């Protein structure tokens, strides 16, 4: 029973970490990401708009 609770806690922590990483990537993408100004190679580039 203790192993089941331990595994559940680990899974919750991993899910939280993945959620935070996805949220960070989403916010970075929405703010223009890491565009260098070469909009031909940057799908989400908003340079000059």
FIDREN-796496 format. One record per residue: x, y, z of N, C-alpha, C, O in turn; residue in three letters. Coordinates in steps of 0.05 Angstrom, whole numbers, plus 5000, padded with zeros to 4 digits. Last residue first. Example, Ala and Ser with C-alpha at 12.3 -4.5 7.8 and 13.67 -1.06 7.14 Angstrom:
+------+------+------+------+------+------+------+------+------+------+------+------+-----+
|  npx |  npy |  npz | capx | capy | capz |  cpx |  cpy |  cpz |  opx |  opy |  opz |  aa |
+------+------+------+------+------+------+------+------+------+------+------+------+-----+
| 5257 | 4955 | 5142 | 5273 | 4979 | 5143 | 5258 | 5001 | 5157 | 5268 | 5023 | 5161 | SER |
| 5264 | 4886 | 5156 | 5246 | 4910 | 5156 | 5264 | 4934 | 5156 | 5285 | 4934 | 5169 | ALA |
+------+------+------+------+------+------+------+------+------+------+------+------+-----+
This chain:
+------+------+------+------+------+------+------+------+------+------+------+------+-----+
|  npx |  npy |  npz | capx | capy | capz |  cpx |  cpy |  cpz |  opx |  opy |  opz |  aa |
+------+------+------+------+------+------+------+------+------+------+------+------+-----+
| 5119 | 5865 | 4257 | 5090 | 5867 | 4255 | 5079 | 5886 | 4276 | 5055 | 5891 | 4277 | UNK |
| 5172 | 5855 | 4262 | 5164 | 5876 | 4244 | 5134 | 5879 | 4241 | 5125 | 5894 | 4223 | UNK |
| 5165 | 5789 | 4279 | 5184 | 5810 | 4275 | 5173 | 5831 | 4254 | 5166 | 5823 | 4232 | UNK |
| 5139 | 5745 | 4297 | 5123 | 5769 | 4294 | 5141 | 5794 | 4289 | 5133 | 5816 | 4295 | UNK |
| 5143 | 5676 | 4283 | 5157 | 5702 | 4285 | 5137 | 5725 | 4280 | 5120 | 5724 | 4262 | UNK |
| 5133 | 5622 | 4284 | 5116 | 5640 | 4300 | 5127 | 5668 | 4302 | 5120 | 5682 | 4321 | UNK |
| 5172 | 5599 | 4250 | 5143 | 5596 | 4244 | 5126 | 5616 | 4259 | 5106 | 5625 | 4248 | UNK |
| 5228 | 5619 | 4222 | 5215 | 5620 | 4248 | 5185 | 5621 | 4244 | 5174 | 5641 | 4235 | UNK |
| 5252 | 5625 | 4174 | 5259 | 5601 | 4189 | 5245 | 5600 | 4216 | 5250 | 5581 | 4231 | UNK |
| 5232 | 5673 | 4156 | 5229 | 5650 | 4139 | 5235 | 5624 | 4153 | 5225 | 5603 | 4146 | UNK |
| 5247 | 5712 | 4192 | 5221 | 5701 | 4194 | 5216 | 5677 | 4175 | 5196 | 5663 | 4179 | UNK |
| 5297 | 5728 | 4225 | 5295 | 5714 | 4199 | 5269 | 5699 | 4199 | 5268 | 5675 | 4206 | UNK |
| 5295 | 5744 | 4276 | 5290 | 5764 | 4256 | 5288 | 5753 | 4228 | 5278 | 5766 | 4210 | UNK |
| 5300 | 5705 | 4313 | 5324 | 5721 | 4308 | 5319 | 5743 | 4288 | 5337 | 5759 | 4283 | UNK |
| 5256 | 5686 | 4364 | 5259 | 5693 | 4336 | 5284 | 5711 | 4333 | 5287 | 5730 | 4348 | UNK |
| 5238 | 5653 | 4408 | 5266 | 5661 | 4405 | 5272 | 5668 | 4376 | 5290 | 5657 | 4364 | UNK |
| 5171 | 5676 | 4421 | 5193 | 5656 | 4422 | 5220 | 5668 | 4420 | 5225 | 5690 | 4430 | UNK |
| 5127 | 5707 | 4421 | 5145 | 5709 | 4398 | 5168 | 5689 | 4398 | 5182 | 5687 | 4379 | UNK |
| 5093 | 5696 | 4461 | 5107 | 5722 | 4462 | 5126 | 5725 | 4439 | 5141 | 5745 | 4439 | UNK |
| 5076 | 5644 | 4451 | 5057 | 5666 | 4447 | 5070 | 5693 | 4447 | 5061 | 5712 | 4434 | UNK |
| 5122 | 5616 | 4466 | 5113 | 5615 | 4438 | 5094 | 5639 | 4432 | 5096 | 5651 | 4411 | UNK |
| 5124 | 5626 | 4520 | 5146 | 5634 | 4503 | 5138 | 5635 | 4474 | 5145 | 5654 | 4460 | UNK |
| 5076 | 5601 | 4536 | 5079 | 5630 | 4540 | 5102 | 5641 | 4523 | 5100 | 5663 | 4511 | UNK |
| 5089 | 5548 | 4522 | 5066 | 5561 | 4510 | 5069 | 5591 | 4512 | 5064 | 5606 | 4493 | UNK |
| 5133 | 5537 | 4556 | 5136 | 5536 | 4527 | 5114 | 5551 | 4513 | 5119 | 5565 | 4493 | UNK |
| 5106 | 5542 | 4606 | 5129 | 5560 | 4599 | 5133 | 5560 | 4569 | 5137 | 5582 | 4558 | UNK |
| 5070 | 5500 | 4602 | 5060 | 5527 | 4605 | 5082 | 5548 | 4598 | 5076 | 5568 | 4585 | UNK |
| 5105 | 5457 | 4599 | 5087 | 5462 | 4576 | 5077 | 5491 | 4578 | 5076 | 5505 | 4558 | UNK |
| 5128 | 5461 | 4651 | 5145 | 5463 | 4627 | 5128 | 5470 | 4602 | 5136 | 5487 | 4586 | UNK |
| 5083 | 5452 | 4683 | 5097 | 5478 | 4685 | 5115 | 5482 | 4660 | 5117 | 5504 | 4650 | UNK |
| 5070 | 5399 | 4668 | 5051 | 5421 | 4664 | 5065 | 5448 | 4665 | 5058 | 5465 | 4648 | UNK |
| 5116 | 5372 | 4686 | 5110 | 5373 | 4657 | 5090 | 5396 | 4651 | 5093 | 5409 | 4631 | UNK |
| 5109 | 5380 | 4741 | 5133 | 5390 | 4728 | 5128 | 5392 | 4698 | 5136 | 5412 | 4685 | UNK |
| 5060 | 5354 | 4750 | 5062 | 5382 | 4756 | 5086 | 5395 | 4741 | 5084 | 5416 | 4730 | UNK |
| 5075 | 5302 | 4737 | 5054 | 5315 | 4721 | 5055 | 5345 | 4726 | 5051 | 5360 | 4707 | UNK |
| 5113 | 5292 | 4777 | 5121 | 5292 | 4749 | 5101 | 5307 | 4732 | 5108 | 5322 | 4714 | UNK |
| 5079 | 5294 | 4822 | 5101 | 5313 | 4820 | 5110 | 5315 | 4791 | 5116 | 5337 | 4781 | UNK |
| 5045 | 5250 | 4811 | 5034 | 5277 | 4813 | 5056 | 5299 | 4810 | 5051 | 5319 | 4797 | UNK |
| 5082 | 5208 | 4811 | 5068 | 5214 | 4787 | 5056 | 5242 | 4788 | 5056 | 5257 | 4768 | UNK |
| 5097 | 5210 | 4866 | 5117 | 5214 | 4845 | 5104 | 5222 | 4818 | 5113 | 5240 | 4805 | UNK |
| 5048 | 5196 | 4889 | 5061 | 5222 | 4895 | 5081 | 5229 | 4873 | 5082 | 5252 | 4864 | UNK |
| 5041 | 5144 | 4869 | 5022 | 5165 | 4863 | 5033 | 5193 | 4868 | 5028 | 5211 | 4852 | UNK |
| 5084 | 5118 | 4893 | 5083 | 5120 | 4864 | 5064 | 5142 | 4855 | 5069 | 5157 | 4836 | UNK |
| 5068 | 5122 | 4947 | 5093 | 5134 | 4938 | 5093 | 5138 | 4908 | 5102 | 5159 | 4898 | UNK |
| 5021 | 5091 | 4945 | 5019 | 5119 | 4952 | 5045 | 5134 | 4943 | 5043 | 5156 | 4933 | UNK |
| 5044 | 5041 | 4932 | 5023 | 5053 | 4915 | 5021 | 5083 | 4920 | 5018 | 5099 | 4901 | UNK |
| 5077 | 5032 | 4975 | 5089 | 5035 | 4949 | 5069 | 5048 | 4930 | 5077 | 5064 | 4913 | UNK |
| 5039 | 5025 | 5015 | 5057 | 5048 | 5016 | 5070 | 5053 | 4989 | 5075 | 5076 | 4982 | UNK |
| 5017 | 4976 | 5000 | 5000 | 5000 | 5000 | 5017 | 5025 | 5000 | 5011 | 5045 | 4986 | UNK |
+------+------+------+------+------+------+------+------+------+------+------+------+-----+
